[in-house]
Amino acid sequence: MRQNPELLKIGDFARLADTNLRTLRYYEELGLIAPASRSQGGFRYYRRTDINRVHMIRDLQELGLHLDRIRELIAARGPDEPREAFFARIRQALEEQDRLLALRMAALEEQRRKVAVALHKVGECRHCVQVPRFENNYCEPCTTTGERLPEHLSALYQ
């Protein structure tokens, strides 16, 4: 049986999706992806657009979702599923992803704020005669201001 030339063998697909065969087989086992076809010998073939699905799975995992929840969000459309229900489910998946991205961005902005505070304090520390050592509790609290060091700076001084 001749395969559709638009389909990718699993190895090529894994390379283009920036993953490995083991992950693809695991995703298939969990029902997250399915090959578009199989050869008579059992070789898996995927559509190029399935790469987008693998990328979305990885993106949702990076946002903290478990694979079970991802499967719920990206479930294939059932043959009897009404059009409205299908689009409502698609909207829900995208809205959940957007909510998680907003939370991640807020967390990253908070980390950036902490780094900015630590950088500002390092600028002040350059002019201090003290050097963070065990004997001076690694400058905690600051001998100049009497205040605690910013978290990110304190972590690096020890």
N, C-alpha and C positions, 0 to 999 in steps of 0.2 A: 504494500500500500504506500503510495507516494504522499508525503506530508505537504501541507500548505507551506509555500516558501516564506510566507509572512510570519510563520511561527518560529519561535526560538527553542533550540535544544536547551535543556535545563542548565548545562554548564555555561552556555553563552548568556542565558537569562540571568543566572546568578551573578556573573561578572558585571553585566550592565546594571543590575539592581544593587550592586555593591554589597553583596551578601555571599553566603556560601550554601552548598548543597544541603548540608545538615539543617540549616535554618529553614530553607524552603520546604524540606520534607516535614519538619516539625510544624510549620505553619499549615501545611496541607493536612497533617494529622489532626490539627485543632480545628480545621474547617475555615481557616482564614483566607486561604487561596486554594485554587484548584487549577490543574493544568487544562488548557483548552482542548487538548487531545493527547492520546497515547498511541505510540506505534504498536504494531503487532508484537514486538519484542518487549513492550512495557515501558519504553522510553517516554519521558514526559516532555511535552511541548507547551510553550506559553506564548500568549499574545504580548506584543510590546507594551500595550496599555496596562498589563498586569504589573509592570514595573512601578507604576504610580501607586498601586495598591500596596506593594511591599514598602515603598517609601512612606506611605501614610501609616502603615502599621508601626514602622520604626519611629516616626514622629510622635505618634500617640504613646508609644512606650516611653519615649524620652520625656513626655509630659507626665509620666507617672501612672498611666492606665495599665491595668493588668490585661493580659491577653484575652481572658474571658469577656471582659467589658468591651474590648476592641472588637471581638467577634460579634457581640450584640450590636455595636454601632455600625459595623460595615457588612452586616449580613446581606447576602444576595437576595434579590427580590423574589418572593415566592410566586408561583404561577397564578394563585388566586388572590394575591394581595392587590387591593384596589389602588389605583393610581395616586389618590390623595394620601393614603396611608404610606405609600412608598416615599413620596416627596416630603411628608411630615417626618419620617424617619431619617431621611437624608438631611433635612434641616436640623433636626435634633443632633445628629452626629457632628455637623459643622459648628453648631452653636456650642456644643460641649468642648470641641477642640478650641474654639475661640476663647471660651471662658478659662480653659486651662492655660492657654497662651498668655492671657492677661495676668493670671496669677503668677506665672513664671516670670513675666516681664517685671511685675512689681517686686518680686523677690530679687531679681537681678539688679534692679534700680536701688534697692535697699543695700545690697552688697556693694554697689558702686559708691553709695553714700558713705559707707563705713571705710572703704578704701580712701576716699577723698579726705575724710577726717584724719585717718592715719598718715596720709601724705602731708597734710598740713602740719601735723604734730612732728613728723620727721624733720620738716623745715625748721621748726623751733628747736629740736634736739641738736641740730648741727652746731648751734651756738652755745650749748651747755658744756660745762667742764666734766660732767659725769659721763661715764660709759656704762652701759647696761652690763652688770656682772652679778654673780651669785651673792656677793657680799652686800650689794645695795638693792637686793631683791629685784634685780633687773629693772631698776628705776621705777618700781611700782610701790607706792605712788610717785608721781613726778616730783623730783626734789625742788624744781623751780616753782611749779604751780600748786603742788600738794594734791592734785587731782589724779584720778586713775587714768591709766593710759588707754587710748582707744583699743578695742578688742583686737583688731588686725595687727596693730603694732605690738601689743603685749604678746601675742602669739609668736611673733618673730624675734622678740628680744630674749626669749628663754632658751 
